[in-house]
Structures are given as C-alpha cells and as structure tokens.
Amino acid sequence: MIKSYGKLFREAVKQESPLQIIGTINAYVGLMAKKTGYKALYLSGAGVANASYGLPDLGMTTLDNVLEDARRIIEATQMPLLVDIDTGWGDGLMVKRTVQRMCRSGVAAVHIEDQVFAKRCGHRDGKMLVSTEEMCDRIKAAVDGKTDPEFVVMARTDAIGSEGFDAAIKRSVAYRDAGADMLFLEAAENIEQYREIKEVVGIPILANMTEFGKSPLLNTRELENAGVDMVLYPLSAMRAMNLAALDILKSIREQGTQSEVVSKMQTREELYQYLDYENFEALQRNTNPK
C-alpha cells in the first residue's frame, strides 16, 4: 500500500488547479474515474446512504458503513480518497477515533461539518449548526486523531444557509485557527463568495458543484479565477447511473426484452478493459498452472 495517501492528496491539490474530485459510489466507478484521468476521488455520505443502504441523507449510516465502502474503493484504485464523515459520529473522543480509523484504512482526507448531530443534506433548508466553539472542538479532536501528519482534515461550514455569509466567514477563520487544513464552503450562492472566503482564510478551499442544489454550476476556469483550489462533483455519476438504470428497468419490464436498450449499456469488452481482466487471467494461469 502507498505510504501516505494524504501526501498524494496534498500534492494533487498543488498540481491541478483546481483539483477535480469526482464522487465514486463503488470501486468500479473508482476504476473508471482513475482511467479517465482523475487524480482524487470522493466518497459521499449521502452516496453511501442512498446507494449502499437505500436511505436518505439524514445521519442514519454509521462509521463502519462508510469505512466499508471507502476500503473497497481504495483497495481497487490505490488513489487518494476524500471521505464525508458528516459530524464525526459523536463527541470529541468519537471524532478522534473516526479519524484514527480513517487513517488506518488508507483514507487521504475527511471533511467534518458544523451541523448538529441530526444533520440534513447541505442543500436543504432547515439546517441547524452547533456553536463555533463546539465545531472548533470537533476540528481539534480530528487533528488529534491523525496517525499520518499528511492526512487532511477539512472543515465544512453550512453557515451560509443558516446564519448568512458574514457568519460563514467568521466561522471559517475560527476553523482554520483550530487546525483545519482545508475548507469546504457548502451551498455558496455565487462566485464572489468563494473569492472572498479564499482571500480571508488563505488555506485551500473546496467548491461543491452538486447538481440540483443551491450553488450555481461553475466551470473550472471560473473557479480557478476565484481562487478555488478544489472542485467537487459528489454524486454526478450516481445520478446519471440511477436515471440510466431506471430507463433500462422500465424498458425490460414493458417490452419483455432488453434488445431495444442494449445500445445504452456498457459492453462486456469495455467492462473487461476497465477491470484489466486479461492481466488477471494471465496471473491466474501463472499461479495455477495445469
């Protein structure tokens, strides 16, 4: 295993401006992303809840649920993975333990948010936040849990929708001072908010380009000009996969055959290419000679 995925993540942030981080809901999507040229991957808490457990993003999945998906993606891809740990699954001691286990599993970075424990999706109304002091305690506990000094603790603030942009700036500065390596500004309303936050905090910042949310969908050039260091597409592939799967399911059910939708499917040969199937077969032959 690579010694420090955290170091790889930090290097990727420096090498690609802004670093495109793509959401992968399973190991196979991670492999396709790797071969498409992405330098870093993301595991969404909502993605784990929705895709792996059929649940809404309401804090109903556990640390072990998320770690299981994370380990599969890392083992398959050997790439730096940013993981959504929501509010850390508990008090300071649990946040510290969460980061320790993430480090041991090969995760490169996590983001922890300032919502109350019964969290909501970042692009829905009605979010409630803990105090700045409590969030700073979460960050300090997360930093204390690092077993790899290169591991990245990213602080996410949902303050714009709950308390306004000025409050988001104040919280961001406090989170940086508490030890956050990077900042995740959730549900920004315009490009200028990214620019202003970056000027104030100075540390690398992430823009979340999630679809159907509160933030405008900006391109990488616009974000780079605003000083954004990372751009996240948390569930883009999953949303496309879900719609394609629903189309296939309906067609087969209605037509009694898949013949009319075969052209919409990835071929067996394409699947094998992404899985490196022939090399695995060769290894199998060499390992188990007749």
VENPE-V217032 format. One record per run of one state. SS is the DSSP state (H for helix, E for strand, L for the rest). FROM is the first residue (numbers start at 0). LEN is the number of residues. Records with the same first field share a line. If there is no record, write none. Layout:
BEGIN
SS = FROM-LEN ; FROM-LEN
END
This chain:
BEGIN
L = 0-4 ; 15-3 ; 23-3 ; 36-3 ; 43-1 ; 53-9 ; 77-3 ; 84-7 ; 104-4 ; 113-1 ; 115-13 ; 129-2 ; 144-7 ; 157-1 ; 163-1 ; 177-4 ; 185-5 ; 201-2 ; 208-11 ; 225-4 ; 233-2 ; 255-6 ; 264-3 ; 275-1 ; 287-3
H = 4-11 ; 26-10 ; 44-9 ; 62-15 ; 91-13 ; 131-13 ; 158-5 ; 164-13 ; 190-11 ; 219-6 ; 235-20 ; 261-3 ; 267-8 ; 276-11
E = 18-5 ; 39-4 ; 80-4 ; 108-5 ; 114-1 ; 128-1 ; 151-6 ; 181-4 ; 203-5 ; 229-4
END
